[in-house]
């Protein structure tokens, strides 16, 4: 058993969000010796021998804060930076269609706004269909092979879009893009959890999504120049946009295959003959991760996900509220973001000006998202940080609805920019799901499920702004306001439900005698099967 923690330390940790008041009171009274909470269970949940870092596992290992910080910095520099480059490639091919709209893409192909919406829906449906197969492939063949292959696949389809000539080819390429991109984001998130502690994850995921916004800025700048190539070779500007950006993504995918490591303790490859970390740093890396979340040591990197793992993950009621959040929380801002460039064109801005005016919203979102994620990391709080991000949009949508139909171009631009640049809390929710899973296989399934549901929400959002409601979409904005208000209620309901689950566990735990708690934790096979349902695990909120 682990040595009893000091009273002050116990009070500080148990008073953190996600721990009930009864835990704190019981610790003050001194009648709890058994560890409680994921970060306190490493002494009773050792890793399996199949765990890829088992040879570096050392429960007696110690290190300084400076040594750990050095490992994190090296991981940020070597892994995080390149995954951000990969996300850049993702957004480059996801966002170039929006830029193409400013170059009369729909007019050239004789498409309507509804055709564009249908293409977006087809892409998202195929995206959803690929989510779970990709996660199964990742668990079978590893992140290093699957993620780069996906990049090269969607990059190839992206440059192939340059030759589309009508509605049918538009729909086909949208379907292929969706099928090739599906599963990339949850797969990347799961990959990242093998290198970072739970509390470090939100900020790193915020960096990923910040990269998406950086890509929005860079793609707008690239589009502003590339679209001026209209007429070269008798081709429209969007032809060159799809071709050049697609080829760039294929190149990034190939480099990623050469660059990515297999795991924290297997980082050598064609580009790196020497490991990223020294032996000492590998020991620190492995043991700091296992002490933060010992469930990471219970599954090998390539252990396959079984159907029973899927049903167990779907049956976990602690995740249902987060799934509902994923369905509705991002809808209120999505149509405004998707139609920002087109709205600016409808407001009589030139192609160049429309692309340039989309940059401020991307920059604003990067700043606000990183601030929100960093605050969530420092406090360990999730619910109200997400609540703030959602509430940001509500008064702005009301103001947009109240704006008269004609005139006020700059006022409309300011409101759409503020809505599009809202504090994006998707990284916080993704980290929230990860830390409350306490099971690597469940984490893979729940991350994929959540992302599927988020994309279902995107399908819904793509149908809210209709051509008959253009160009100001007053009816659509009323729908967005209603969904925003509903989301705020769901956040509070999810928080209270997790607190209820913690209190139920606490009542049973307090009623157990000390020897019963020790016997409970000693039954490792049963406890591993329970995952986040075990009595000594507490949900974070």
Beta strands, then each sheet from edge to edge (+ up, - down):
end
